[in-house]
Amino acid sequence: MWIAKFKLKDDEDIYNPLCVKFMVELFAVPYANFVKGSKINLLIGCVISGSEENKKKFVEEMKKDKRIKLVEQHHDFIFIHVQHSLSRETKSEIRIFYNPQYIRVKPVHVSSDGWEYWEVACLNRIELNKLVQVATKHYHGELFSIKEEKLKGVTSLELTPHLSEKQLGALRIAYKGGYYNYPRKSTLPDLAKSVKRSYSTFQEHLRKAENKLLDHFLRYR
């Protein structure tokens, strides 16, 4: 399998400037595209990461874009229907980015630095080269690597367990606070105190989050 890692930046993109403006991160999976009338329609799923206030502002601002036709949100998961005017160039580029021969090894990471980070696999290097060439020619792309190697796994938004906002929040606090480092940099009472929550409540949310992650990870192993 051939795997390419690269980044790109689309000057007319909907999401990149908003990620920079509101300091949020998106992890997106393009699902499908179809032509209806004179428009090309894109269906995209993504998970948004950032402060609750900034995530809310991001979604509100995104909905104002006339190209956005539908936004469905459940916690941090967002389903988006985007519509673009159809042109020969647009149609050609969409076909390349949505080529069914590609496997998205990881969701596309739309960073708060304004760049999109891609990791894509394909059986045919020539087909994969087409994607890299479009990214570098039209979207300020930079190729990090392209090489033949065994595919070790594929991640997708659907393969993550659902965590409540409080469970996800507790997990983030513990992770960023060094609770999972060895040796540990913090204790649960310290973490709970830092976010002004009771120890028992914080511990409950963290343990439930950990149990869901372990169940998900070990279920098929």
C-alpha positions, 0 to 999 in steps of 0.5 A: 500500500502507498501512503502519502502524508501532506498538508494543504491550505485552501484560500476559499475554504469555509473551515480553515479561517474559522478554525484560526479565528476561534482557535478550534480544531476539526477532524473531518471525514468526507463521506460522499459527493453528488451533483444535483442541477448546477450544484455539487453537494458534499457530505462531511462528518467532523469532530470539533475540539476547543473551548465550549464557547469557541466551538459554539461561535465556530458553528454559529459563524459557519452556518452564516456561509451560503455554501452551508445547506445543513448542519446537524450537531450532537455534542462534538460531532457535526454533520455538514452538507455543503453545496458549491457551484459546479464548474469544470475545475471544481468537478475535476478537483472534487473527483480527485479528492473523493476518488474511491480508490483512496483510503483516508488513514486518518480523518483530515485534521483542520488545525487552528494554524489554518492548515489541513493535514492529510494521510491517504493510502492507495494501492496505486501510486500513480493515482495517489500522485494525482491527489498530491499534485492537486494539493501542491499546485492549487492549495499551497500543499507540502508533501511530508512523505510518500512511501510504500508500507503496510497499512497498520490501521484505519481510524474513523469518526464512527469508531470512537465511543460516545462520551458525554461532555463532562466525561470528555472534559474530565478525560482532557483535564486528566490527560493535559494535567499529566495524570497518565504520565509515569510518574504521574504529574498530578492526582485526581484530587488536585485535578478536581480542585483545579476545575472547582469540582468535587473529587467524587464527581470528577472521579465518576466522570473520568472513570466512566470515560475510561471504561468506555474507551477500554470497552471500545478498544478491547471489544474486538481484541 
